[in-house]
Amino acid sequence: MIVISEALYALSPEFNLTHPIIGWHTLLTPSGIVAGTAEPTFPSSNLARPSTVERWQALNTNVQYITFEVNGEADYVGIARHNLGSGSVVVSVEAEASDDLDVWGEVIGEFIPDDDGPLVMRFVPGEFSRIRIRLEPADIVPRIAVVYIGKILVMERGEMPDVTPIPFAASNDVVRARAQSGDYLGSIVLRQGLKTSIKFQYLPLDWYLANMQPFVDASLTRPFFYAWSPAEFPDQVGYAWTTADVRPSIDIPRFVEVQLSLEAVKV
């Protein structure tokens, strides 16, 4: 799910809100996170790690603030592997500007996620000292595995045709058994996931080197948030990772073509 602040919508001619987005950059460190409460075995430091197995979990259903030291420019918050949708948790985001310490301003207004899928919240870029997520639970204790906060990559062009969006890209390992007579006995699901590929063409070489190559370098070891059509399909967001080396090719007159093979977390 993608949530865009009203202030960013107002500036939409200046900020592209329709092209694919990649949330790979993050300013967070395990030591720079403080949560209002946390289960001892699920500390807030886990939120800075890309693993969706480790997580933060609150102690109760009181209003929770999770505060992140960022000390840099940011325009998005990404959340993966959470229960905020199924738990009907009211979410908002506040920020402390680098030149106005201890004064918090709301950058994402209150909303309840549609589901427990990956969540990307975009707001007007700024230099921030700290950013905090406010959670107002109903009757279920909130939990989150991954948070990214940083600068989002907006692609210079859209994907090529024949897209298989991440939520629909099922990749399951299933053992199906049948009797000697041919009767169906049952199935065992060994693994569930999502698998697809995305392709971009005619990316200007200068743009690619300045904007996309840093992401390609980081994608070797770090997952990322990806949405192929944010305006038309804001619910189709994935938390994904590359499964093969990314090898861009350059055509005359210096346009780049690149393809990403991806796997993603299944909600």
Number of C-alpha atoms within 10 A of each C-alpha: 21 18 19 20 15 15 13 20 16 11 12 12 9 9 13 16 18 19 17 19 22 22 23 24 21 20 17 20 16 15 12 15 21 17 18 14 19 18 14 11 10 18 19 30 20 23 27 23 18 19 15 16 11 19 25 25 23 22 16 15 16 17 16 21 18 19 20 27 20 24 16 17 17 24 19 24 24 23 22 26 23 23 19 27 17 14 19 20 24 18 19 19 22 19 25 23 20 17 10 10 12 12 11 15 12 16 24 24 14 15 13 17 22 13 17 19 24 26 27 29 19 23 20 18 16 15 16 20 20 21 25 23 18 19 21 20 20 15 12 16 17 26 20 23 24 25 21 26 26 20 21 22 19 19 20 19 14 17 17 11 9 8 13 14 21 26 19 12 18 17 15 13 12 12 10 11 13 11 9 7 6 8 9 11 9 10 11 10 10 9 9 14 16 21 23 21 16 18 15 18 19 17 21 17 17 12 14 21 14 10 15 18 14 13 19 20 12 13 20 14 10 17 20 22 23 25 26 24 19 21 15 9 14 17 21 20 25 28 30 25 21 21 16 12 13 16 11 17 12 16 14 7 9 13 17 20 18 16 18 20 16 20 22 26 19 20 16
